[in-house]
Amino acid sequence: MLLLVALSAIIAPFVFLVIFRQPAIKGMFFSAIIVIVLALLVWGMGGGIVTASILQGIHKALTILLILFGAIVLLNTLQHTGAVDRINEGFRNISSDMRVQVIIVGFLFGALIEGAAGFGTPAAVTGPLMVALGFNPMAAAALALIADSSSVSFGAVGTPIQIGLSNIPGANLEFFNEIGVKVTLIDLFAGTFVPLILVVILTMFFGKKKSMKNVFELAPWALLIGVVYTGSALLYAVLFGQEFVAILASLTGLLVATFTTRKGFLMPKTAWKDAVRDGFEVKAEKSEMSLLKAWSPYLVVVGLLLITRIIDPIKEFTLKYVDLTWKNILGFEGVTSGWEVLYSPGTVLVLAAVFAVIIQRKSFSNFAKASKESLKSILTAGVTLFSTLTLVQVFTNSGINANDLISMPQYIAEALAATFGSGWVMVAPFLGELGAFITGSNTVSTLTFSPIQYSVANQTGMNTQIILALQVIGASAGNMICVHNVVAASTVVGMNGKEGDVIRKTLIPAIGYGILAGIGGLIIMSIL
């Protein structure tokens, strides 16, 4: 009975969004009501902590909305200045093949943004870019989420590992770097296949002619890029530690992808454009804007994100000033929602939009117009996120109750551990996915479940570092299906209300990633 109640936070969204196909604005509202009622009546949470959790969820939703607004206002501004047309012209000059474009834009450029920003920012940036390239919105949202997976293990300069594993005994920089190496070793068996998976999903779900021939002819190149990314990630993890793995590996992948594509190495003879949305036309008129000027706002984004995260005085400034963090909400210790506004990727994205009109010498009316359009487009997402984050925080804070029960996430984890025991290496990634599906964060999933993963590994005599690495990798895969990331990715491409359809497209790759990670863990464990 208690296990079923704990699982309600997972079952309810799945039923409403995936089975009943309800839009998230309704499905997540009903899911949140169910979880709140069960938390009060069965789990013994008091009205005070539930209210504090609701307020915490609303506050956290506002932090995500700032990121959404920033991503949309940047894209809208660049559309008004004409920069998007020039960027797309540049991508088409590299390759007009949509299979190649999804790997370069979604996987590699997305990994660069993930390494600098994290927090769901990549899908919010790459999804609209793919729409501008002619992808239909559903394809753009689903592919952006699937692509933003392998790099999530390292997130914003190593946050998922450094913060997520900070509560493990003996955690220090050396320990974090060792976990980073284990993650990249295991990801040789999982992350390597993400580019190929993107090609499969694009051609078989969204192509007009669903033929495996379209997969096979680009498979060698897709696997090459996968090997370059995961192989270089392993090298950088060994040489430099885990903080800059995603950034350096994505840059390496972008260089190799651009060079091989321009040289025609492993490229099909005919460019595949079978998933172009109806009515889309490539502008025949060539843009007069330079490619560097068009891309400059995104260079500003990456630059500002790195500066605010690795230069300590600037980092301290952005964390200290304009701090809207809400601590110990309603007096409940630990029920806190952080919001350092200047440190937020959303603020960086808005600043980049302002810089865009300055660098590209356009009128500020472009930014003003883009801001109005962007505010309108995030209204539905705001309501949806309030319900989603309310459910998340009630679920997470359920350990504060009158029945002396552990929290719902811990209850689920311990039940799984008792059931699977020695077969845990194949289960560990899915516990990470479960945590990310609910919380929407690799870091939070790992913070929540890593002590349980560590305990199970010790009890069964398994390599603790490999099990913890599987937790991190699994939580990265969960990024594909977590509800508030899906809401965000759907919103920025204009697909409000279709969140369940997006999850149906990303669910199988998420499960597949978990299985591949488990197999990789078994292989690495047997070698070590």
C-alpha positions in Angstrom: 0.0 0.0 0.0 2.7 2.5 1.0 4.8 1.6 -2.0 1.8 2.3 -4.3 1.3 5.7 -2.6 5.0 6.5 -3.0 4.8 5.5 -6.7 1.7 7.8 -7.2 4.1 10.7 -8.2 5.3 8.5 -11.1 2.1 6.6 -12.0 -0.2 9.6 -12.1 1.8 11.7 -14.6 2.4 8.7 -16.8 -1.3 7.8 -16.8 -2.6 11.3 -17.5 0.1 12.4 -20.0 1.0 9.2 -21.8 -2.0 6.9 -21.6 -4.9 9.5 -21.5 -2.9 11.9 -23.7 -4.0 14.9 -21.6 -2.1 18.2 -22.0 0.4 18.7 -19.1 -1.5 21.8 -17.9 -4.4 19.4 -17.0 -2.5 16.1 -16.4 0.0 17.6 -14.0 -2.7 19.5 -12.1 -4.6 16.3 -11.5 -1.4 14.4 -10.6 -0.4 17.1 -8.1 -3.8 16.9 -6.4 -3.6 13.1 -6.1 -0.1 13.2 -4.6 -1.1 16.0 -2.1 -4.2 14.1 -0.9 -2.2 10.9 -0.5 0.6 12.7 1.3 -1.9 14.2 3.8 -4.1 11.2 4.4 -1.7 8.3 4.1 1.9 9.6 4.5 1.0 11.8 7.4 2.4 15.1 6.0 0.9 18.0 7.8 -0.9 21.0 6.2 2.1 23.2 7.0 4.7 21.2 5.2 2.5 20.6 2.3 1.8 24.4 2.0 5.5 25.1 2.3 6.2 22.5 -0.5 3.6 24.1 -2.7 5.2 27.5 -2.2 8.6 26.0 -2.8 7.4 24.5 -6.1 5.9 27.8 -7.3 9.2 29.5 -6.5 11.3 26.9 -8.3 8.9 27.2 -11.3 9.6 30.9 -11.5 13.4 30.1 -11.8 12.7 27.8 -14.7 10.4 30.3 -16.4 13.2 32.8 -16.4 15.4 30.3 -18.3 12.5 29.6 -20.7 11.9 33.3 -21.3 15.6 33.9 -21.9 15.9 31.1 -24.4 12.7 32.2 -26.3 13.5 36.0 -26.2 17.0 35.3 -27.6 15.7 33.3 -30.5 12.9 35.7 -31.2 15.3 38.6 -31.2 17.6 36.8 -33.6 14.7 36.1 -35.9 13.8 39.8 -36.0 17.4 40.8 -36.6 17.8 38.3 -39.4 20.6 36.4 -37.6 18.6 33.1 -37.5 18.5 33.1 -41.3 22.3 33.6 -41.5 22.9 30.8 -38.8 20.7 28.4 -40.8 22.5 29.4 -44.0 25.7 28.4 -42.2 24.4 25.1 -41.1 23.1 24.3 -44.6 26.6 25.2 -46.0 28.0 22.5 -43.7 25.3 20.1 -44.7 21.7 20.3 -45.8 21.1 16.8 -44.6 18.7 16.9 -41.6 20.3 13.8 -40.0 23.6 15.6 -39.9 22.0 18.8 -38.6 20.3 17.1 -35.7 23.7 15.6 -34.6 25.6 18.9 -34.9 22.9 21.2 -33.5 21.1 18.9 -31.0 23.8 16.6 -29.8 27.1 18.6 -30.1 26.0 22.2 -29.8 23.5 21.1 -27.1 26.4 19.4 -25.2 28.4 22.6 -25.3 25.5 24.6 -23.8 24.9 21.8 -21.2 28.6 21.9 -20.2 28.3 25.6 -19.6 24.8 26.0 -18.2 22.9 22.8 -17.4 19.5 23.2 -15.8 17.6 22.1 -18.9 18.9 25.0 -21.0 20.2 23.0 -24.0 16.8 21.7 -25.2 15.4 25.2 -24.8 18.1 26.6 -27.1 18.5 23.8 -29.7 14.8 23.0 -30.1 14.0 26.4 -31.6 17.1 26.3 -33.7 16.0 23.0 -35.3 12.5 24.5 -35.9 14.2 27.4 -37.7 16.1 24.8 -39.8 12.8 23.3 -41.0 12.2 20.5 -38.4 8.6 20.1 -37.4 8.1 21.2 -33.7 7.4 17.7 -32.4 10.6 16.4 -33.9 12.5 19.4 -32.6 11.3 19.0 -29.0 11.8 15.2 -28.9 15.2 15.2 -30.6 16.4 18.1 -28.4 15.5 16.1 -25.3 17.1 12.9 -26.5 20.3 14.7 -27.6 20.6 16.4 -24.2 21.6 13.2 -22.3 25.2 12.0 -22.3 26.5 15.5 -21.5 24.1 15.9 -18.6 26.3 13.6 -16.4 28.7 16.5 -16.2 26.1 19.3 -16.4 27.2 22.9 -15.6 31.0 22.5 -15.0 30.6 19.2 -13.1 27.6 20.1 -10.9 25.8 16.7 -11.0 28.9 14.9 -9.8 30.4 17.5 -7.4 27.1 18.5 -5.8 25.1 15.3 -6.4 27.7 13.0 -4.7 28.7 15.5 -2.0 26.9 13.5 0.7 28.9 10.3 0.1 31.5 9.4 2.7 35.0 10.5 1.7 33.7 12.7 -1.1 36.5 15.1 -2.3 37.9 16.4 -5.6 39.9 13.2 -6.2 36.8 11.1 -5.6 34.7 13.2 -8.0 37.4 12.9 -10.7 37.5 9.1 -10.2 33.7 9.0 -10.6 34.0 11.2 -13.8 36.4 8.6 -15.3 34.0 5.8 -14.4 31.1 7.7 -16.0 33.0 8.2 -19.3 34.2 4.5 -19.3 30.6 3.3 -19.0 29.3 5.9 -21.4 31.5 4.3 -24.1 28.8 1.6 -24.2 25.8 4.0 -24.0 26.5 7.6 -25.0 28.4 6.5 -28.1 25.1 5.4 -29.6 23.1 8.7 -29.0 23.9 10.2 -32.4 22.7 7.0 -34.1 19.6 6.9 -31.9 18.8 10.5 -33.0 19.1 9.4 -36.7 16.8 6.4 -36.0 14.1 8.5 -34.3 14.3 11.3 -36.9 14.0 9.0 -39.9 11.6 6.4 -38.5 9.2 8.6 -36.6 9.3 11.8 -38.6 10.4 10.9 -42.1 7.8 10.7 -44.8 9.4 7.4 -46.1 10.2 5.4 -43.0 13.1 3.3 -44.4 16.0 1.8 -42.5 18.1 2.5 -45.5 18.1 6.1 -44.4 19.6 5.0 -41.1 22.2 2.6 -42.5 23.7 5.1 -44.9 24.6 7.6 -42.2 25.2 5.0 -39.4 29.1 4.9 -39.9 29.4 8.7 -39.6 26.9 8.9 -36.6 28.9 6.2 -34.8 32.1 8.0 -35.6 30.8 11.2 -34.0 29.6 9.2 -31.0 33.0 7.6 -30.6 34.8 10.9 -30.9 32.5 12.4 -28.2 32.7 9.6 -25.7 36.3 8.8 -26.4 37.5 12.4 -26.0 35.3 12.7 -22.9 37.2 9.8 -21.4 40.5 11.4 -22.3 39.6 14.8 -20.9 38.2 13.1 -17.7 41.6 11.4 -17.2 43.7 14.4 -18.0 41.7 17.3 -16.5 39.0 15.9 -14.2 35.3 16.1 -14.6 34.5 19.8 -14.6 35.0 20.5 -18.3 34.4 17.2 -19.9 31.1 18.2 -21.7 32.6 21.4 -23.0 35.8 20.0 -24.3 34.2 16.8 -25.7 31.5 18.8 -27.5 34.1 21.2 -29.0 36.1 18.2 -30.2 33.0 16.6 -31.7 32.0 19.9 -33.5 35.5 20.2 -35.0 35.5 16.6 -36.3 31.9 16.8 -37.5 32.4 20.0 -39.4 35.7 18.8 -41.0 34.4 15.3 -42.0 31.1 16.7 -43.3 32.8 19.4 -45.5 35.2 16.7 -46.8 32.4 14.4 -47.5 33.9 11.6 -45.3 31.3 8.9 -44.7 28.6 11.2 -46.1 25.8 9.8 -48.2 25.7 11.0 -51.8 22.2 12.5 -51.4 21.2 14.9 -48.6 18.2 13.6 -46.6 15.4 16.2 -46.2 12.4 13.9 -45.7 11.3 15.4 -42.4 11.0 19.0 -43.5 7.7 20.4 -42.2 5.0 21.3 -44.6 5.2 24.8 -45.9 8.8 25.4 -45.0 10.9 27.1 -47.6 14.6 28.0 -47.5 15.1 31.7 -48.2 16.7 32.1 -51.6 18.0 35.6 -50.6 21.5 35.4 -49.1 22.0 37.2 -45.8 24.5 40.1 -45.8 25.3 39.5 -42.1 28.5 37.8 -41.3 28.3 34.3 -39.8 30.4 35.5 -36.8 28.1 38.4 -36.1 25.0 36.1 -36.4 26.5 33.6 -34.0 28.0 36.2 -31.6 25.0 36.2 -29.2 25.5 32.4 -28.6 29.2 33.0 -28.1 28.2 35.6 -25.5 26.0 33.0 -23.8 28.8 30.4 -23.6 31.3 33.1 -22.5 29.2 34.6 -19.8 28.2 31.2 -18.5 31.8 30.1 -18.2 33.0 33.4 -16.7 30.2 33.3 -14.0 31.1 29.8 -13.1 34.9 29.5 -13.2 36.1 33.0 -12.2 35.6 33.1 -8.5 35.2 36.8 -7.9 32.6 37.1 -10.6 30.9 33.9 -9.5 30.7 35.3 -5.9 29.3 38.6 -7.2 26.5 36.9 -9.3 25.6 34.6 -6.4 25.5 37.4 -3.8 23.6 40.2 -5.5 20.0 40.0 -6.6 19.5 36.9 -4.6 15.8 35.9 -4.4 16.5 32.6 -2.6 13.7 31.7 -0.2 15.1 29.9 2.8 13.3 27.7 5.3 9.9 28.4 3.8 7.2 28.8 6.5 9.9 27.9 9.1 10.6 24.4 7.8 14.3 23.9 7.9 15.8 22.7 4.6 12.6 23.6 2.6 14.5 26.1 0.5 14.4 27.3 -3.1 17.5 29.0 -4.5 17.3 31.8 -7.1 20.4 33.8 -7.6 19.1 35.9 -10.5 22.4 37.1 -11.9 23.8 33.5 -11.9 20.7 32.1 -13.7 21.2 31.0 -17.3 18.0 32.8 -18.0 19.6 36.2 -17.2 22.6 35.3 -19.4 20.2 34.5 -22.3 18.4 37.8 -21.9 21.6 39.7 -21.8 22.8 37.9 -24.9 19.5 39.1 -26.6 20.3 42.7 -25.7 23.9 42.3 -26.9 22.5 40.9 -30.2 20.8 44.1 -31.2 24.0 46.0 -30.2 26.5 43.8 -32.0 24.3 43.3 -35.1 23.5 47.1 -35.1 19.7 46.7 -35.1 17.0 48.7 -33.4 16.1 47.9 -29.8 12.5 47.6 -31.0 13.5 44.1 -32.1 14.3 43.1 -28.5 11.1 44.8 -27.2 8.9 43.0 -29.7 10.6 39.7 -29.0 10.0 40.2 -25.2 6.3 40.7 -25.7 6.1 37.6 -27.9 8.1 35.5 -25.4 6.0 36.5 -22.4 2.9 35.4 -24.2 4.4 32.1 -25.1 5.4 31.1 -21.6 2.0 31.7 -19.9 0.7 28.1 -20.3 4.1 26.7 -19.4 4.0 28.8 -16.2 0.7 27.2 -15.0 2.0 23.7 -15.9 5.3 24.2 -14.1 3.5 25.4 -10.9 1.6 22.0 -10.8 4.6 20.0 -11.8 7.0 21.5 -9.2 4.4 21.3 -6.5 4.1 17.6 -7.1 7.9 17.3 -7.1 8.4 19.2 -3.8 5.6 17.4 -1.9 7.2 14.1 -3.1 10.7 15.2 -2.1 9.7 16.7 1.3 7.5 13.7 2.3 10.1 12.6 4.9 8.7 15.4 7.1 5.6 13.6 8.4 3.8 12.6 11.6 4.0 8.8 10.8 7.8 8.5 11.2 8.0 7.3 7.6 11.0 7.9 5.4 10.4 10.0 2.3 8.6 8.6 -0.7 11.8 8.6 -2.9 13.7 6.7 -0.2 10.8 4.2 0.3 10.8 3.4 -3.5 14.6 3.0 -3.6 14.7 0.7 -0.6 11.9 -1.4 -2.0 13.8 -1.8 -5.3 17.1 -2.6 -3.4 15.4 -5.3 -1.4 13.8 -6.8 -4.5 16.8 -6.9 -6.9 19.8 -7.3 -4.6 22.7 -8.8 -6.5 21.2 -7.8 -9.9 21.5 -4.2 -8.8 24.0 -3.2 -11.5 21.2 -3.3 -14.1 18.8 -1.5 -11.8 21.0 1.3 -10.7 20.7 3.4 -13.9 16.9 3.2 -13.7 16.8 4.5 -10.1 18.7 7.5 -11.4 16.2 7.8 -14.3 13.3 7.6 -11.8 14.8 10.4 -9.7 15.3 12.6 -12.8 11.8 11.9 -14.1 10.3 13.3 -11.0 12.7 16.0 -10.0 13.8 17.1 -13.4 17.4 17.3 -12.2 20.4 14.9 -12.4 21.9 16.7 -9.4 18.8 16.4 -7.2 18.2 12.8 -8.3 21.8 11.9 -7.4 21.7 13.8 -4.1 18.5 11.9 -3.2 19.5 8.4 -4.3 23.3 8.2 -4.2 23.4 7.2 -0.4 21.0 4.3 -1.2 23.1 3.3 -4.3 26.2 3.5 -2.1 24.6 1.4 0.6 23.4 -1.3 -1.8 26.8 -1.5 -3.4 28.5 -2.1 -0.1 25.9 -4.7 1.0 26.3 -6.7 -2.2 30.0 -6.3 -2.5 29.8 -4.3 -5.8 32.2 -1.6 -6.9 30.7 1.5 -5.2 32.2 3.9 -7.8 30.7 2.1 -10.7 27.3 2.0 -9.0 27.5 5.7 -8.3 28.5 6.3 -11.9 25.5 4.4 -13.1 23.3 6.6 -10.8 24.7 9.7 -12.5 24.4 8.2 -16.0 20.8 7.0 -15.3 19.8 10.5 -14.1 21.2 11.9 -17.3 19.0 9.5 -19.3 16.0 10.6 -17.2 16.5 14.1 -18.6 14.8 12.8 -21.8 11.5 12.1 -20.0 11.3 14.4 -17.0 8.1 16.3 -17.1 9.3 19.8 -16.5 12.0 19.5 -19.2 9.4 18.1 -21.6 7.2 21.1 -20.7 10.1 23.5 -21.4 11.1 21.9 -24.6 7.5 21.8 -25.9 6.9 25.4 -25.0 9.9 26.9 -26.8 8.9 25.2 -30.1 5.2 26.1 -29.7 3.9 22.7 -28.8 2.0 23.4 -25.6 -0.4 20.6 -24.7 1.5 17.9 -26.6 3.8 16.9 -23.7 2.5 13.3 -23.5 3.2 12.8 -27.3 6.8 14.0 -26.7 7.3 11.6 -23.8 6.1 8.7 -26.0 8.8 9.6 -28.4 11.6 9.9 -25.8 10.6 7.0 -23.5 12.1 4.2 -25.5 15.5 5.9 -26.0 15.6 6.7 -22.2 14.9 3.0 -21.4 17.5 1.9 -24.0 20.1 4.2 -22.6 19.6 2.7 -19.1 20.0 -0.8 -20.5 23.1 0.1 -22.4 24.5 1.8 -19.3 23.8 -1.3 -17.2 25.6 -3.5 -19.7 28.5 -1.1 -19.8 28.6 -1.2 -16.0 28.7 -5.0 -16.0 31.6 -5.0 -18.5 33.6 -2.4 -16.7 33.0 -4.1 -13.3 34.2 -7.4 -14.7 37.4 -5.8 -16.1 38.2 -3.9 -12.9 
